[in-house]
Amino acid sequence: MKEGQTIGQWLNWDFKTDGDFKIYNKRGNLIYFEDETRYRAKWEYDSQGKVIYIKDSKGYIVDNRPKPSRDKPSRELTLESLPSRELTLESLAEDVLKLSELMTQFVNQVNQSNTIK
């Protein structure tokens, strides 16, 4: 997809024949809309199906997504914050395995909440 190109343009969607372009999540909630004027909007929903985020191509935004809790410490990952150690094929394989596990957990959380952020 090229910069500035809409999903409909990327797919060569024929708005006159096929009508407005819409994407629904697996719960049947509309998550993306585009019409022939290139107007676009996207929605996100919480696990209860309530709209928590709306953004459209005219600049309208409503963001009611949960904010990160101040009770939970967050940590920025930088090269300086990583422990220094010798890079070996074995240590790299361990890191890849850990990353794979974290990605699996993330995908499971996204699937459970049925939103993409």
C-alpha positions in Angstrom: 0.0 0.0 0.0 1.4 3.4 -1.0 1.5 6.3 1.3 -1.7 8.4 1.1 -3.5 5.5 -0.5 -6.8 4.3 1.1 -7.6 0.6 1.5 -10.3 0.9 -1.2 -7.8 2.4 -3.6 -5.2 -0.3 -2.7 -7.8 -3.0 -3.4 -9.0 -1.3 -6.6 -12.5 -1.3 -5.0 -15.2 -0.3 -7.5 -17.4 2.0 -5.4 -20.0 2.5 -8.2 -20.5 -1.3 -8.6 -19.8 -2.6 -5.2 -20.9 0.3 -3.0 -19.1 1.5 0.1 -16.2 -0.5 1.4 -16.7 -1.9 4.9 -14.7 -4.2 7.2 -16.3 -6.0 10.2 -14.6 -7.8 13.1 -15.5 -11.4 13.9 -18.3 -10.1 16.3 -20.0 -8.3 13.4 -18.9 -4.8 14.5 -18.0 -2.3 11.8 -14.3 -1.4 12.2 -13.6 0.4 8.9 -15.7 2.3 6.4 -14.7 4.0 3.1 -16.9 5.7 0.5 -16.2 6.9 -3.1 -15.3 10.4 -1.9 -12.4 8.8 0.1 -14.1 9.5 3.4 -12.8 6.9 5.9 -13.6 6.1 9.4 -12.4 3.4 11.8 -13.8 2.1 15.1 -12.5 0.1 18.0 -14.6 -1.8 20.6 -14.1 -3.1 24.1 -14.8 -6.7 25.0 -18.4 -5.8 25.7 -18.9 -4.5 22.1 -19.0 -0.8 23.2 -17.3 1.7 20.9 -14.2 3.0 22.7 -12.4 4.7 19.7 -13.5 6.5 16.6 -11.3 8.3 14.0 -12.3 9.6 10.6 -10.6 11.2 7.7 -12.0 14.7 8.5 -10.1 14.7 11.8 -12.9 13.7 14.2 -11.5 11.6 17.0 -13.2 10.1 20.1 -10.7 8.2 22.3 -12.2 6.3 25.3 -9.7 3.5 25.3 -8.4 2.6 28.7 -5.3 4.5 29.7 -2.3 2.6 31.2 -2.6 2.3 34.9 -0.2 4.4 37.0 -0.2 1.6 39.5 1.6 -0.7 37.1 5.2 0.3 36.5 6.1 0.8 32.9 9.6 0.5 31.6 11.1 1.9 28.4 13.3 -0.6 26.6 16.6 0.9 25.4 19.9 -0.5 24.5 21.4 1.0 27.6 18.8 -0.7 29.8 19.6 -4.1 28.5 22.2 -6.1 30.4 25.4 -6.4 28.5 26.3 -9.9 27.6 28.2 -11.8 24.9 26.1 -12.4 21.8 26.1 -16.0 20.9 23.8 -18.1 18.7 22.5 -19.8 21.9 21.6 -16.5 23.6 20.0 -15.2 20.4 17.9 -18.3 20.1 16.8 -17.8 23.8 15.8 -14.2 23.0 13.9 -15.2 19.9 12.0 -17.8 21.9 11.1 -15.3 24.6 10.0 -12.8 22.0 7.8 -15.5 20.3 6.2 -16.2 23.7 5.5 -12.5 24.3 4.0 -12.1 20.8 1.8 -15.2 21.4 0.5 -13.6 24.6 -0.1 -10.3 22.9 -2.0 -11.9 20.0 -4.1 -13.9 22.5 -4.9 -10.7 24.4 -5.9 -8.9 21.2 -8.1 -11.8 20.1 -9.8 -11.9 23.5 -10.5 -8.1 23.5 -11.3 -8.2 19.7 -9.7 -4.9 19.1 -6.5 -3.9 17.3 -4.7 -0.9 18.8 
